[in-house]
Amino acid sequence: MSKITGDAFNVNLLKRIFQYVKPYRGIFIWSVILTILLAIVAPVRPFLIKYTLDNYILKGQYHGLLVMTIVMLVLLVLQSAIQYSHTLLTNTLGQSAIRDLRINVFNHITTLRLKYFDKTPIGQLITRTVSDLETISDIFSEGLIVIIGDILQVIAIIGVMFYADWALTLMVLLPMPLLIIATSIFQRSIKAVFQEVRTEVSNLNTYLQEHITGISIIQYFAREEQEYLKFKKINKRYRDANIRSNWYYSIFFPVVEVISAMCLGLLVWYGAKSILAKPLGVTPGTIAEFILYISMLFKPIRELADKFNTLQMGMVGAERVFRVLDTDERTINKGTYVPEKMEGNISFHKVWFAYNDENYVLKDLSFNVKAGQTVAMVGATGAGKSSTINILNRFYEIQKGEIKIDGVNIQEYELSYLRTSIATVLQDVFLFSDTIFNNITLNNPQITMDEVVDAAVKVGAHDFIERLPGGYQYNVMERGATLSAGQAQLISFIRALVYNPSILVLDEATSSVDTETEILIQTAIDKLMKGRTSIVIAHRLSTIQKADQIIVLDKGEIMETGNHQELLKLDGYYKRLYDLQFHSEGIAK
């Protein structure tokens, strides 16, 4: 991975960027050809004006003037057509390459382990995928190709100027070292500011994403004023960074104009002196030609610093984006085992697991679940129940031990097969801003409407869905905001069922619904668990009394195992949990 330096011509980084240009090689080649043509055509018009002035206007030859006027109009149209094509192609090239890169970045992000998202703000990833990628597209539309074109144009103009009058050219270029010094100072100064701007954009996006997502918490605790003040500080830093960048521009551009005026003054002084001293030397046409050349010369030079910094911002954006792409925190999918059907025998053997590789949340965990059985996991918050489910799905990798399904290590299964064979219903239901049907199928074309309706009927959700405007085509809005918690939970349960899993996982699946909805779900659960291996995690012990096996966890260790009656007879940890819960419920009643 490239170290972030902000160097505008980091060759290795440019090579990586141009890997995405390869599919559009034809567009790139034509962009380069048009860039060269623009550099060649640019000096021609001033030369024609000089020739027309000296040979036709001053001599009163109106026919020749008419011919040259037509020639210059044709040239202008040709130059405009080339410029139009050049702008269109460079922008098409940039947007096409960025489209492919953005798809690549999104695809890579979706394969990263949950551990990566535990420590990376979502707003930062949004910045990488959106605004940082846009700065890379500027490398093509406003950066590298355009810079090369401007440099070629400057070289061509200076070459023609020397050909026209080398002494006059030297006089005109006397202030150029001042421009080079000013450009160098400007480029170094603006570089640090641009990096600061990109950092503040990332901070702004992160803050907005987190606080808009958590707006209900802010309002519940009346924190609007405090969060408003905090946002003002972040926004002020972003504004100040932009003002500093504008400040450098406000100094640089007037300096360029002053130097340009100096060149023009030297041209007029030296040219007039030469005409008066030697009328046949420098002609009025030459003076007019050089005035146009000075304008054409300083325009790309003035813009060169700006475009150079556009290129630099693109490189900074590219380094940030490739840092994400170079992240190796992905679940390694080397497994190839895809049986015709997974039976659902689960075996944990001496499993140790830690989120940070140091503090183990699961310690020497060993248990077996036979196909078709229902096993329940109980314990206090932080006991390791959800962690057990996370490692079964390979969302996190274990440090020691072995997990097998049907006698095969889970790492030997093809990853997508493993995860689609284990359907999970979580306590915190997430619904996308989409239709109910698409939220259930997750846009899987192999799942039909009949299958969705059948699963909804089994769960008992069909009637309420049909009452919604549009039925299964009803848009639930972001995070299911237009549905109750119970309705959202029912939809997530249908989502799990339509994939016809071999293993069903219910992680606190009924804890956020009302009693009536819980009874509805529990009835469906009893039917659907039959013949399917099921793992149930629940705080309410009343929901797991029919389980074939109950595993009692505490601080990542198995304290007791057995069915409900066996554990009550032990008069141990489970019995204390049971008595405490039902005593509390009795008080509540």
Disulfide bonds with the S-S distance in Angstrom:
none
